[in-house]
Amino acid sequence: MVFADSCDHREHPGDAAAPVALKVLVAGGLGVGKTTLVGSVSEVGPLRTEEVLAGARLPAGGLGGTAEAGVRGTATVAMDFGRITLNETLTLCILGAPGQGRFRPLWDELAQGALGAVVLADARRLEDCLDAVDCFERHAVPFAVAVNRFDGAGHLPAEAVRAALGLDEAVPVLRCDVRERDSAREVLASVVEHAMLTGAARRRGPAT
């Protein structure tokens, strides 16, 4: 819970509880669909910081499974920001981290205080999301791996994804299409549920 309402309600004990905003990160390799996911679920126009990838070759399937391969595209250079209001006192803030390697140090900063994270993956290049998995494991941020659907890409079983990334059995492995709002929302709901269960287990401490 790293975001807080700017107004201090503690001076008025009778007032309703101040709104709370929880941070969820979306990370993964270049062109895997992070910006598309944030845009699909956000209830407000997402904040985007992109630049043209002049001369760069995109992965087969394009950006987020929607663009043609091998064309000029754009990439996030700071972060994407979107928002979902869960109820009158709880808001989910979604931050899409840039996928280019030179921005990896920013992931460490964004991970501070995050409720949970989505590691978005392309089944044809799972190695591109290993840095994100490592980052969230180092910072003890609960995360789920969501394999995005790309046109023309085959299905990879969850067990194969788990083995390739060396994931713990408790880490959810999901399939999704970030272009579809309901699919993207299900991924975020899974992350929030996983984060709550992980937090509860940590509070209980190791079994004796």
N, C-alpha and C positions, 0 to 999 in steps of 0.2 A: 504494500500500500504506500506508494511513493508520491502519489498526487494528493493534494488536499485542497479543500475549498478555501478561497482567499479570505473569507470572512470568519472571524473568530466567534463562535457561538457560545463559548464557555461563560460569557458574561451574562447570558440569559438562560438559566437552567431550565426554564419552562419551554424553551423553543424545541422544535423537532431536531433530530440529529442532523448534523452537517452532512452533506453529500460526500460520499467516498468514491474515489476513482482508483481502479485496479489496473495495473499495467501488464499487458500480454505482448510478447515479442513474436515477430515472424521473421525467420532467418532461413538461409539456404544459399545455394549456388546462384550464379548469374543466370537470369532468364528463366527461373523456375516457376515464376508466377506470384511472387510476394506482393508486388504492387496491385496485381489483379485481385488477389484475395482481400486486401485491405479495402479496395474500392467496392468489392462485391457486398461486404457486410456493413460498411460504415453508414450510419444514418445521416451523416452530414457529408458534404463534399470533401473528399480526402485531401489532405495537404500532401503534395508531392514535390520532390526535389530531384529532377532528372536532367541528364545531359545526353547528347547524341553520341553514340558509339561509332565515331567516324572510322570506317575501314575495318571494323570488327566483324568477325563471322559469328553469328549466333548459333547456339546448339540446334541440331535437327529438331524441328517442331516449333522453333521460334520462341518468343517470349510468352510464357504462361500458356502455351499450347494454342495460341490464337494467330500468331504471325507466321509468315513463310520463312523457311530456313535460309540462312545465308544472306539476309538483307540487312541494311542499316537499321538500327533500333535505338532505344534509349535505355539507360540504366539509372537506378537510384544512386545519388551521390551523398545524401545525408541520411534521411529516413522518410518513410511514408507515415502518415498519421491518420487514423480513423477513430470513430467513437460509436459505441452502442450503449444505450441506456437500458439497463436490466430492470430497474424499478426506480422509484422516486428518490432513493438514497444511494443507489449503486450504479456506477458507470464503468464500462470496460473500455479502456484506452488501448488501441492496437497500434503498435509501432513496427513498421516493416524496415528491417535493417538492410543496408546496401550489400550486394552480393560480391562486389569486386574485392580482391584480396587486400588491396591497400587500405581498406576500411575495417579490417578485422579488429584493430584496437578499439574501435567504436563499439563493437559488440560487448566488450568487457564493461564499458561504461553503461550501456543500456541494460545489461543484465542485473545491475545493482537494483535491488528492491522489486524486481519483477515477480508477479504472482506465478507466471508460467510462460511457456514458449511453444511455438509451433516450429518444427524443423520441416520445411517444405522440400520435397525431394522429387527428382525425376528418375524413374526406374532404370533408365538407360545410362545414367551417370551418377550413381549413388555416392561415389567418392567425393562429389562436389559438396555434399552436406556434412562431411566428417568434421570440418572445422567448427560448424555450428553445434554438433553433438558434443564435441570436446569442450567448447566454451560453456555450455549449459551444465555439463557434468562438473566442471571445475568450480562453477559458481553455485552448485547445488540448486539450480533452477529446474523445477519439474517441467518436463516437456513431452510432447507427442510428436511422432514422425508421421507426416501426411504425404502420401505419394500422389502427386498431381496427375491428372489424366491429360495425356497429350495425344492428339490425333495421330493414328498410325502406330502408336506404341502398344506393345503387348502387356499382358497382365503379369505382375510378379507377385507371388504369394507373400503374405506377411512374414512367414517364417524365413523366407529367403532374405527379405529386407532386414529382419532382425539379426540374422547371422552375418550378413555382409557388413553391418554397422556395429556389430558387437554390443547390441542393446540388452539391457536387463529385461527380464520377463515382465516386469511391472510397467515398462514404457509402452503406451498405446501405439500401435501401428495401424494407420487408417488409409483408406483410399478416398480421393476427393476430386472434384472438378471445381477449381477456384472461380470459374466463370459463373457458376450457379450459386446464388445467394444461400439457399438452404444447405447445400453441401458445405460451403465455407463456414456457415454458422454451426453446423454439427461438429466441425473440427474444433472450433473455439470452445464449444460447450464441453467437448471431451477433455480439452486442456484444463479448463477450470475445474471440472470434476476430479481429474487426476491430481491437480495441485492441492485441492482441498483434502483428498485422501492422503496424499503424501505429507501434508502439513500435520494432519491429525496423527499419523503414525510417528512423526518426529517428536511430537509433544508427548506421546506415550512413552517414548524411549525404547531401547532394546528390550526384547523379551527376556525374562529371568527364569 
